[in-house]
Amino acid sequence: MSTDYHLSMLCKVLAVSRSGYHAWTSRPPGPRAQADAALLSLITQAHQESRQTYGSPRIVHSLHRHGRRCGRRRVSRLMRQAG
């Protein structure tokens, strides 16, 4: 969160309660975020095994060969977010 604005002002602008904001920040990651984290570790492993040369299409193919079903766009998004 930015330190330029007070939390009360941000909550007012976004029309959310302060308690709702604090509940959201302390909530554990959802099932999709947990699945993405698990998939990202497999993507990272496959990328390292390819000597960091594979892009998302080849990573997807590698994951499919190992029995993990996933889409190229999801793999692309996770790779992009991970840098």
N, C-alpha and C positions, 0 to 999 in steps of 0.2 A: 504494500500500500504506500502511496506517496505521502511524504511528510509535509508537503506543501498545503494540504487541506486537512481540516479536522474531520474525524470520523462522523461526527453528527451532521456536518454539512454534506458529506458524500452520501450518507444514508438518506438525507432529506431529498437531495437531487435525484437519487435513484429510486426513491419511494420504497425503501425497505427499512425495517426496524433495526435498531442497533443489536438487539438480542438475536434477531434472525441472522444478521451478518456474523456475529460471534459463533452462533450455532453452525453456520456454513463453514467457517474457517476451521472448526474443531472436528468436523465430520470426516470419517475415514473415506478414502477413495472408493468410488463405486466399482461395480463388477467390470465395466468396460475398461476403466483406467487400470485395474489390476491385470486384466487380460492383456492390455497393451504393454504393461511393464514386463510381463512374462514373455510376450512375443518379441519385445525389443532385445531382451537378453539373447534369444535365439538368433535374431537378425545380426546382432553384434558378433556373435560367435561365427556365423556363416561369413560375415564380412571379413573377419580376421583370418579365417581359413582360406579365403580367396586372395590373401595378401593385399586386402583393401582395394581390389580392382572391380569387384562385382557391383553393379547397380541394382535397382529394385527388381527388374525382370528376372535376372539371374538368381538373386536372393530368393525370390518367390519360388522359382524352379527348384532350387536347392532345398527349401523348406518342404515343398511338395514331395520331393524324393524321400525325405525323412519322415513323412506321414503327417506333417503339419499343414492344414488347409488354411489359406489366407489369401486375400486379394492384393493385387499389385498396388492399388491406390492406398490401401491401409499401410502396406510396407513402405511405400514412398513417403507418406505422411510421417510415419515414425522415424524413418531415416533422416528426413529433413529436420524434424524437431530435435533429433539427437545431434545434428550437425555432421 
